[in-house]
Amino acid sequence: MFKKILIANRGEIALRVIRTAREMGIKTVAVYSTADRDSLHVRFADEAVCIGPPPSPQSYLNMANIIAAAEITNADAIHPGYGFLSENAKFSQICRDHGIKFIGASPEMINSMGDKASAKDTMKKAGVPVIPGSEGLLSSAEEGIELAKQIGYPVIIKATAGGGGRGMRIIWKDEEFEKNWDSAKQEAAAAFGNDGIYMEKYVEEPRHIEIQLAGDQYGKVCHLSERDCSIQRRHQKLVEESPSPFITDELREKMGAAAIAGASAIGYEGLGTIEFLVDKHRNFYFMEMNTRIQVEHPVTEEVINFDLVKEQILIAAGVPISGRNYYPTRHAIEVRINAEDPYNNFRPTPGKIEYLHKPGGHGVRVDTHIYAGYTIPSNYDSMIAKMIVTAQTREEAIIKMERALGEFIIEGPGLKTTIPLQIKLMQNEDFKKGNFTTAFMNTFDINK
């Protein structure tokens, strides 16, 4: 087992790893930028090393500084959390070269799934359903138009190195193609340094359903059921839940088997997630694979009563998994709470928290790094907390979430959060009935 783990991340996920590591008797090292010197993960770790100024490229994305911090503290493993370097094949390789265990996917696995076009081809060969589209990257708008005529409009073009909706455009007819092609390539090049574009049939009225996976170095892969992540704004998730109100037992078995087949095809080791689009007829299609732990992992932890971070560390240490699949025994819902003003186009509102009250009660969990007196920096993602509720039924979980949100108080000069939006979502009749798709937020009005 590892003696000391460096957490190459910040905020709530760094705290999450520190807590589990401490329960396992493993020492921890926090790294931090100067903007995060007062963050809780710095206080709670056994050691802490400053790795640079606030901008991410100079701190949390600075591979040389992170490796140096691991070496001077004698850390024998690095946990990357999510975001930042968690799916960076180069960083995974550098850890390997320095004899430090990367608690995540190998560089080969990251590369095989990181490029969405090649990932789709890999899944297709493994027998996983994929959305009809281009075989690899498109060479021109003219090629895209011809293919769109074959598979039928609407289509969606995507950046092969993309994420978060950047480099992505929905096209409904020939006349719209060239303009969207040009803007998608420009956006992709600026965001990712790669303007490669591929195309798929656009799935109308889709659900975004993901399957949580675990695989060990001995060839065993299992699934830990699904999460429904359909409530999202501009491709950023707002609410996640398990089990999905849309998924049947039969479909869960089919999707779980497909996800295992896909992960097994690349000999996947560690925690990962395969994301699917599911249409209104319950046909499902591979979308992408995330080779890391996800923001919404607590949802799965709550419904199967399982510590995924502990499992991730054990797998990295060479401990075999049981190999059995897990299924929800309860219902859990997670909401992401951001320092943003939902009444003002979600404008970020960093600043000092003067008063904080976190909700409690049976089945209420809050994962956060904030506290009264903490200053939310403007340099990073605006998510400041995740709240997860668990109950016997979905109806009970929604009631519990609305109650808990009403108790969650975060106040400071100019500080706004998305709590009012989340309350409105829990009160929405269509949400309560499970009548929603990934387009739900396009027409949602917080003022109603």
N, C-alpha and C positions, 0 to 999 in steps of 0.2 A: 504494500500500500504506500501511497505517496506520503512524504513527511511534511512537505510544505507546498502549497499551491499559491501562485500569483494570479490575481484576478485582473485581467486586462480589460477592464470596463469600469463603469461608474454607476451611481444611482441605485435603484432598487434591485437590479439583477446582481450587482456586486455584493450588496447586503445579503441577498438570497443565498449566494454561493458561500459566503463567509459563515452564515448560520449552520448550513448543512455540514460544511467542513469541520466546524468546531464540534458538532455532535459526533463526527466520525473520528475525532482526536487528531485532526490534521491542522497544522499551523497555516496561517494565511498571510499574504502580502497584498496590500492595497497599493495601486498606483493612482496618481491623481494629477490633474492640472492645477495651476495656481488658482483657477476659478473655483475649484472643488476642495480647497484646503480645509474647509469647515464641514465637509460632507460626512454623513454618518459612517460610510464604508471606511473612511480614513480612520475614524475613531475606534471602530470595532475590530479592525484587523489587528493581527499580532504585530505587524510591521507595516510601514507606509513609506513610499518613495515618490517624490515629485518627479514627473517625467516631462514637464514643459509648460509653456504658457497656454492660455485658454483655447486657441484655435485647435480643432481636432487633428489636422495634419502635423502639428507640432507637439502633440501629446498622445492622445488615445489612438492615433493612427501612426505614431512614430515607432516603427518596428525596432530600430536600433536602440532607442531609449528603453523600450519595454524589455528587450532581451538583456540589456545591461542591468536593469533593475532585478531581473530574475537571477542573473549570475552573481551580483554582489550580495543578494540575500540567500543564495544557495537554494532557490526554489527548484524542485524537480519536476514541476508540472505547471502549465498555464491554462487557466479557464478563460475563454474569450467572451462568455456570455452570449448576447445577441447583438447584431449591428457591429459597428466598428470593424474589427479584424476577424470576426467569427467565421466568415466564409471566404477568407483570403488564402488562396492556395500558396502564395509566396510565403506568407507568415507561418503557415502550417509546416512548410518545408524548412524554413529557417529554424523553427523549434526543433525539428527532427535533426538537422545538421548540428545543433548545439547540444544534443542529448537531453532536451527538455520535452516531456510529453505534452503534446497539444491535446487538451480535453475537448475534442471535436473531430471533425472528419479529416481524413488524410488528404494531402494535396491532390492525389489522383482522383479521389471521390469528389472533392470540391470542383476540380476541373471538369469532370464528366457531367456534373449537374449544373455547374455555374453558367454555362452557355446554353440558353434555352432551346436553341435550334437543335444542338447535338443531344441535349437531354431528351427532347421529344423523340428523336430517332432511336435512342437507347430504349426508351419505354415502349415504343412501338415494336421493336424486336423482341421485347420481353412479354409481349401479348397484352400490354396495358392499353385500354382504349385511348385514342388520341383524337383531337379535333382535326377534321380535314383542313389541309392547308399546304403551304409550300414545303418542298423537300429541301430544307436548309434555307440559306439566305436568298433574298431576291436581288437580282442584279440591276433592275431598273423599274421605274413606274410602269413602263409598257408591259413588262413581264407580269407585274402584279395585276394589271387590268385584264390580261388574257386569262390568268388563273382565276380571278374573281368571277369571270363569266362562266367558268367551268363549275366552280363549287357553289356559286350563287351568292348574291348580296343578301344581307350585309356581311362585310368582312371586317377584321381588325388587324392592323399592322402593329408590330411590337418591336422594340429594341431588343436585340439578342442578349445584350448585357444589362438589360433594364431592371427596373424595380420602382415601386411607388407610383406607377402610372406614367412615368416619364418616357418619352419616345413611343407613346401608344396613341393610336387614332382609330376611331370607328368610321368606316366608309360605307355609304349606302348606295352609291351609283358611280358609273365611270367618270362623270364630270368632276367628282370631288377628289379623285384619286391623286392626281399630280400635286395639288396644293398640299394635301395632307402628307404625302410622301416626303416632300421637301422639308416641311416643318418638323416631322418626326425625326428625320435624319439629323437635322441641325440640333434638335433638342438632345438626341442620344449622344451625339459627338461632344456636346458641351458638358453633359452630365456624367458620361462614362468613358469618354475618350475612345469610343467605338460606335460608329454609325451604322453597324450592320442591322438590317431589318428583315424580319420574316413575317408571314401572313397566315392567319387562320380564319376559318368560318366563325362569324360572330354568333355566339350562343345567346339567344334571346330569353329573357326571364330566367336568368341563371341563379343558382345558389352556389355559394363558395363554401365547399366542404373539404376539410383536411383530415387526413388519417395520421395519427401519431404512431411512430415506429421506434423500435429499439432493435439493434443488431449487435452481435458480439463478434470477436475475432475468430470464432470457431464455426462460423457459417450459419448460426441460428438467427432468424429474424422473426419478430412477432409484432402484432399491432395492438395498440391500446385504445382502440375505438376512435370515434370521430369528434370533431368540433365544427360547429356551424359558425362561419365568420362572414355571413352575408351582409350584416349591417356595417356599412363602411361609407366613408366620404372621400371622394377622389382617390379611391383605391387604398385608403388608410382605414384599418379596422377600428371600429368604435365599440362593438359588443361582440362577445364570443360566448358560445354555450355548448353544453354537451349533456345529453344526446341532442341531436338535431331534431326539431319538431317535424321535419320533412322526410327524414330517413326511416325506412321500414327495416325490420330485422333482416329480411332477405337481401335488401340493398346493402346493408351494413356488411354482411358476409361477403358479398361480391366485391365491394370497394376495398375491404380489408385484405382479401385474397389478392386483388390486383396490386395494392400497395406493397404487399410482401414480395410479390413476384418482381416488381420493379426494383425494390431495394436489394433483393437477392441477386439480381442480374449484375449489380456492380459490387457485390460482396460487401454491402454497407455495414460499417461498424460505428456504433454510437447512437445517439438520439437523432432523429430526423423526422421530417414531415413531408408527406406527399399531398399536394393540393390539387383538388379536382373542381371542375365546373360541372354542376348537375342541372340539366334542363328540366322544363316543366313536366316532361314525360318520364323523369327519373333515369334518363340516360346520363352516364357520367364520362368525363373526359379528363385526361391528365393535363394539368396546367404547369406545374413546376415542382421541384423538390427543394426544400430548405434543409441544408446539411448542418443544422445547429439546433439548439433549444430555442423555443419560440416565446415571444412576449406572453402569449396566452396559455402557457403550459400549466398554470395553476388550475385551470378548468378541469383538465384531465386528472391532475393529482387529486382533486376533491371527489370526483365521481368514481375513481377506482381505489382511493385511499392508498396512494403510492407516491413516494418522494422521487421525482424524476431527476433532480440534480444529483441525489445520492446514487441513483442507478447509472447516471452518466459518468460519474467518477469511478464507480466500480467497474464499468465496462472498459474505461480507459486503463484501469489497473490490471486488466486481464481476467476479471471475474466473469464466468459464463452467465448468461441470462437463463431464465427458466424455459424460455421458448414457447410459453403458452400465451394465448391472446387474452386480453382483458376487456371487459364490457362494463358500461355504466350501471351502477347500482342506485344512483341518486341523480338529481338534476342540479347542474351548476351553471351560473351565469357570471361572466366577468365584464366589467365596464372599465374603459380607460379614462382616467381623469387628467385632462391637459390644462396647463396654464394658458388658456385661450379664451377669447370672448366670443361665445356662440351667437351673440346678437350683433356682432360687428365683423362678419365674414371670417370668424375664427382667428382674429388677430392675436398673436402671441402677447402675453402680459407678464413678462418676468418682473421680479421685484421681491421685496422682503415680506415674509409671512409673519404677521404680528400676533395672530390668534389661530390656533388649530385645535379642532376637536374631531377625533376619529371615531366612527361608529363602532358598536360592538354588538354582543348578543350571540346566541347560538347560530352557528352556520354562517358567520360573517368574518371574512378575512380581508385585511388591508395590507398590501405589499407596497411599501413606500420608503423613501429616504428623507422625506421632509419632516420638519419640526418647527415649533414656534421659535422665531428668531432666525430661521434659515432664509437665505437669499437665493431665489431661483435665478440661475445665470441665464443670460440671453444667448449663450454660445452653442447650446445643445438642443436636442429634441424637447418639445414642450410637455411630454408626458411626465407627470409628477407623482402619480399613484395609480394603482390598479385595485379595484375592489371586487372580491369574489364572494358570492353567496351560494349556499348549498342547501337544498331542501329535498323532500321526498318526491315532489312533483314540480313540473314547470310552473304551474299556476302559483304554488306556494313560493317558489324561488323569485318570481316577478314581484309578488307582494313584499317579500323580505327585502329585495333590492330597493324598491321604492322607499320603504321605511328607512333603510340604512342610508340611502342617499340624502334623505331629509335631515339626518343627524350629522352629516359630514360638513364641517364648517372650516373653510380656509379663507382667512381674511388678511388684507394688507393694502397699503396705498396703491390704488390703480389695479389691484389684482382681481382678475376674473378667471373663472374655471368653467369647464364643460359640464359641471354637475347639473345645472338647470336643464340642459339638453338631455342628459341621461334620465332625469326624472320624467320629462315629457315622453321619452321613448317608452318607459315602463308603463305609462298611462295610455299609450296609443292602442286602440282596439285592434288594428291590423297586426301589430307586434304581438299583442296578447294571444291572438288566434294563430300566430305563426304564418300569417299571410305576408311574406316579404321576399324580395329578391335582392341582388346586389345593387339594383337601381332604386331601392327604397328611399334613400336619403335625397335623391334628386328632386323629390316632390314633398319632402317632409318640411313642415313649417313650424318652427319652435314657438311662434307667436299664437298658434291656434290651440 
